[in-house]
Amino acid sequence: MCGRRSLLRERIARALVSLGAVALVSAAVYLLEPFAPVLSLGVLYMFAVLPIAALWGLSYAVPVSIVSMLAFNWLFLPPQHTFRLADPENWVALAVYLVTAVSVSGLATRARRRAVEAVEADALRRSDAAKTAVLRSVSHDLRSPITSIMTATDVLEDAGDELDPLERAELLASIGSQVHRLERLVANLLDLSRLEARAASPVLELWTIDSLVAGALETMRPEDARVRVELPEDSPPVRVDATQLEQALVNLIDNALKYSSPTDQVVVCAEHGAGEVVIRVVDRGPGIPPSEREAVFEPFSRGGSEGPSRGSGLGLAIARGFVELNGGRLWVDSEPGRGCVFAIALPAMPSAVETRA
């Protein structure tokens, strides 16, 4: 029932717009009548017919053509305010106008259909390209950890009691690390699908910056302890979805760790001013050329810089998606060979408001 009512309202709205278009053209003809032969002004009704044909097709354009012809006859052709015509030649002119209007409407409708088909074909091509990228990325990123897990498991099964405790612990740690890697890949794919489907609605609450950073670091692996945090004590709170912002921070920190050497620290710092709080993740990796700074935020983009390890190319895209969903901005400043600074800017809230910690 709701669907029928919605369809009826849509049809009524289109009919009113169509009548409004005829009324506007009639007003234009009325204004121009003192300056041009009235019969020649009938062509102006094409400006009512063509947009309707392009928007909604022949089912609306043909009635608009007929109503335009009747309005022109009633309002402007002698004798006015009647559908009779004093000059029989005017019937020929109206008939030619009507045939022309319907023909042009058909052409406009076909052009509209072709444009829609072209857009659909382009969308399908993009979808196929995205699916190919997904398959390539997933197949590559799944194969490596699965192979590592299988290898470590085979060694544990075959060697049995021959392994000393240290070797056994190393194999178990390797399995745990690869399982964590698989978990992150699956989580990233799910997050990306939710963002692209616009199903990741944020639950906004007030949070402090230090609690968000602490929440992000709690999910990091123990070997990622080389993250140094430098936060001011008096940062104003922000209204965000903590889960989404923490995931964005995790992705940025994880990316910085991947592209930094094992001896370099990654710095997470923050500052506030001009009504916003800016969180920065600083690394000492190879950096990003200016031409690639926006491309790194595209899904499945792995960048052109050579790093010690590469991910699925989803982390930065998801980070930007979550940040923008929470009303913020995410960008990167970088110089090749001197590392990257990924910055998140979020609107600051009054510090007197109670926050979540």
N, C-alpha and C positions, 0 to 999 in steps of 0.2 A: 504494500500500500504506500509506504514511504517513497519507494522508487517511482511509482506512478505519479505521485504528487510532485516529486522533484522534476520528472520529465515534463509534466504539464506546465510547471512554473518556467522551465527552460524554454518551452515552445512559446509561451505567452511573452516572455522577455524578448525572444527573437522577433516575434510578430510586431511588438511595440517598437523595437529598434528599426525594423524595416519600414514601418509607417513613418517613424521619425525621419528616416532618410528621404522619403518621398516629400514630406513636409518641408524639409530644409531646401531641397532642390526647387520646390514650388515657390518658396520665398525668394530664392535667387532669381528665378525667372521673372517674378513680379518686379523685383528691383531693376532688372535689366530690360524689361519690356519697353520703356521709353526710348531706349538707345539702339534697339535692334529689331528686325522683323520677328514677330512672335513665333512664326512657324519654324524659324531656324533655331529658336531657343529650346525646342523640344529635345535636342540631342543632349542637353544638360542632364536629363534624367538618367543618362548612362552612369553618372556619378553616384546615383542611388542603386542602380542595378549591379554594377560591377563589384563593389565591396561585398554586397550580400551574396553574390554568386561565389566570390572567392572564399568567404567565411563559411557559408552553410550550404552551398550547392544549388542545383536547379530547383529543388522542392520549395525553396524560398525565393529564388531569383525570378522564376516565371510569374508567380503572383505579384511580385513587386513590379515587373514589367507591365502587367495588365493594369494594376492600380495606377502606375505612372501615366499610362496612356489615358485612362479615364479621368485622372486629375487634370492632365493637360487639356483634355477636351472640355471638361466642365468649367475650368477656371479661366482659360485663355482664348479658346477658339470660338468665334462668333457662330451662333448666338450664345453668349456666356450663360453659365448656370443651367445648362441643359445639355443633354447628350446628342441633340440634333446638330447638324452642321449645315451652315448656309452655303458653303462652297463644297461641292462633291469631291473636288481634288483633295480636300483635307482628309477624306476617308483614306485615300491612297497614301497620303503622307503618314497617317497614323498606322496603317497596315504595315508600311515599310519600317516604321519605327519599331513596331512590335516584333516583327520578324527579325530585325537587326538585334534588338535587345535580347531576344531569346537565343539567337545564334551566338552572340557575344557571351551570354551567360553560360552557354554550353562550353565554349572555349575556356572561359575562366574556371569553370568547374573542373574540366579536364586538366588544366594547368595546375589547379590546386591538388588534384589527385596525384599528378606526377610529382609535385613537390613533396607531398606526404610520403609517397613511395620512395622517393630519393632519400628522405630523412630516415625512413624505416630501414632502407638498405644500408645507409651509413651507420645507423645504430647497430644493425646486425653485424656489419663488418667489424665495428669496434668491439662488440660483444665477443665475436669469434677471436679477435686478437687478444682480448683480455683473458678469455678461456685458455688460449694457447699459452699465454704468459703464466697463468696460474698453474697449468699442467707442467710446464717446464720448471717453474720455480719449485712447486711442491715435489715433483719427482726427484729433482736434484737434492732438495733440502731434506727429504724423507730418507733417501737412499743412504746418505752418509751416516746419520745417527743409528739407523736400523742395522747397517753393516757393522758398526762399532759395537752395538749391543749384542748382536749375534756372535761376533768374534769373541768378546769377553765371556759370554755365556758358554761357548764351546770350550774355551780354555778352562773355565771353572769345572765343567762337567768332565772333561778328558783328564785333566791333571789331578783332580780330586784332592787327596790328602798330601800330594807331593808339593803343593804350594805352601810357602811359609806365610805367616799372618800378614806380613807387609805386602807381599804380592797379592794376596787375596783382598786386602783392603783397597789396594790400588785398582784392581779390576772392578770391585763393587763401586768405588768412587767414579770410575769411568762410566759404568752403567747408569749411575744416578745422574751424572752430568748430561749424558745423551738423552735420558728420559726427560730431564728438565728442558733440554733443547726442543724435543718433540712437543712438549706441553706448550712452550712459548709459541711455536709455529702454529699449532692448532688454535691457540687463543688469539693470535694475530689474524688468522683467517676468519675466525668468528667475528672479531671486532670490526674488520674491514667490511664484511658482509652486512653487519648491522648499520655501519655508517652509510654505506652505499644505498641500503634500503630505507634510510632515515628512520630507523627503529631504535636508535640509541638516545632516547630522551633523557636528559640529565635531571637528576634530583638535586636541586640547588640548596646548599646550606652554607652557613658562614664557617670558614676554617682559617686557621693561622698558617702562615707559610712554613714554619718549622714543623708543624704536625703533618703537612702534606709531604714534605721532603722526608721526614722520618718514616712515614707510611710507605713511601716508594722504596727506601733503602731496606726496609724489613723484608721485602720480597726478593731482593737481590741475593745472588749466591755468595757463600762465604769467601770464595776467592776474589770477589769484587770489592774487597775491603779497602782498596787503594783509592776510594772516593773521599775527598776532603770537603767538608761542609763549612762554609763561611757565611753565616746568616746574621743580620742585625737583630738586636733584641726588641726593637720597637716597630716592626713592620705592621701596617694595618691589615686587617683580615680581608679575605676575598670570599665572594659568594660563588661557589662552584660545586660540582659533583666530585666528591673526594676520590671515588673509585676511578673515574675517568681521568682526572688530573694526575693522580698517582701513576696510572698506567702510562700517560704521556711522559712523565718524568722518568719512569723506568726505561721506556724505549729510548729516550735521549741519552740517559746515562749508559745504557747498554751499548748504544751506538758509539759513544765516546770511548768506552773501554775497548771495543773491538778495533778502533782505528788509532789507538795510542799504543806505544810500546809498553811492555810489561813493567818497565821501571818508572814510567811516568804516572803521576797522579791525575785524576780527573777532579776538577773543582766545581762544586755547586755553590753558587753565591746568589745574593738577592739585594735589591735596593728598591726604594720607592720614591715617588715624586710625580708631580703633574697629574695627580688623580689615578695613578696606577702603580702596580707592583710588578717588577721585572725580575724573573728568575733566570739565571744564566748557567748553562752547563758548558764548561771550558775544557777542551782537550788539547793535546800536543801532537796530534796526528798529522798526516800529510796535507791536510787542508783541502779546500774545494775551489776550483777555478770559478771566476765570476759567472761564466756562461752556464754553469751547472748548478748554481745555488737554488734555483726554483725547481729544477728537474729532480733533485734528490727527494723532494716531497711527493713525487708521483709514485703510485703503487708499483711495486716490482722494480723500481729503479735502484740500482746498486752503486750508482756513481761511477765516475771515471777514475777516481783515485785508487791507487793500489794499497790496500790495507792488509793487515795480517790475517784477517778472516772476513768472510762476507756472510751476511744474513740473507733473509728471504726478500729484502727490499720492501718490507711492509711497515717496519717500525716507525719511520719518520712520517709516512702518510697517515698512519693511525694517530700519531701524536698530534699532528696538525689538525686532523679531523676532530679529535676530542677537545683540543684547546679552542678552536673556533666555535664548537658546539656550546662551550661555556662562556662565550662572549669575549674570548681573548685573541691574541695574535701570536704566531710563531714564525720566526725567521732565523736565518743564519748569517753571521759575519765570518769571513775567513780570508786568509791569505795563503796561497799554496806554499807548503813547506813550514807553515807556522801555526798549524792547528785550526780549530773551528770554535766558534762561540754560538751555541744555539740559545736563543732568548725567547722566553714566554712572557708576554705582557698581559696582565689581568686587571680589570677595573678594581680599584681599592674601595673598601667600604669604611664608614666611620669607625674608628677604633673603639668607641664607647659601646658598640653593639656587642652583645654576648656571642662568643664564638665557640665552635667545637674544637676540642683539643685532642 
